[in-house]
């Protein structure tokens, strides 16, 4: 079993309130938490309005499988979130 940690730092330009931030980031848990191979949480920047950091723990049988799923998550976040991924880091354990 292989474990990958994907951390995404997302810029939310023009975000004026925590309520707006939650609305723009809504659905992250539902979208990615449905997959039994993925755990997701908002890991930092919880009180900052224009930034959000999310961490995904991804498990799989092989390293390429984990890396593929991490790439899929990163691509999907970039397409679906009303913001811009500023930084993405990966760590294989």
N, C-alpha and C positions, 0 to 999 in steps of 0.2 A: 504494500500500500504506500502511495506517495501523497505528500501533502504540499500544496502550494498556497502561499499567502499573497494575495493581490491587494494593494492599497492604492486607491484613487483619490486624488485631491482635486476637487471640482470648484471652479470659479462660478459664482452666481452674480454676475454684474447687475447692478441696479436693484438688488434685493433690499427692500426697505423695512422688513420686519421678520421676526422669527416665524410668524404665521405664514407669510409668503414663502419663506425658505422651506417650511414643511410641505406646503402645497407643491412647490417646484420639485421637491425630492420625493414626493408621495409615491408609494408603490415599490420602492426599492426592496423592502422586505418581502412583499408578496411576489414580485417578479422573479427574484433570485432564490428566495427561501423555499420555493416549491420543489426545486431540484434537491434530491436527497444527498447529492455529492457536494452541495454548497451551503455554507453558513455565512450570513452577512450581518454587519452591524455598522452603525455610524460610530467611528472610532475616535474622532477628534473634531475640533472646531465646532462644537455643538452650539456655542453661544455667539459665534461670529456670524454676521448676516450674509456676507458675500463669499464665504468659503464653506465647503463641507468636505469632510474626509470619511471615506467608507472603506472598510476592509472586508475582503471575501476570503474565507478559508475553503479551499477546493481539494477534494480527495479523488484519487483515481488509481487504477491498477498500474499504469505506466506514466512515466514523466511526460511523454508526448501527449497523452490523453489529458493530463492536468494542464499543460501549457496551452493546449487547444481550447479547453474550457475557459481558461483565464483570458485568452484572446477574444473569445466569443463574448464574454461578459464585458470586457473593456469596449469592444466595438458597439455592443448594444447600448451601453450607458451613453456613449458619445452620440448615438442616434436618438435616444429617447429622453434624455434629461435636458431641461431648459437651462443649460449652462455649458461650460467648456471644461473638459478634463485638462488640468494644468500639469499634473504629474501622475505617473503610474509607476509603481515599483512592484517587483515580483521577487519572491524568495521561495526556494524549494527546500523542504525539510525532509 
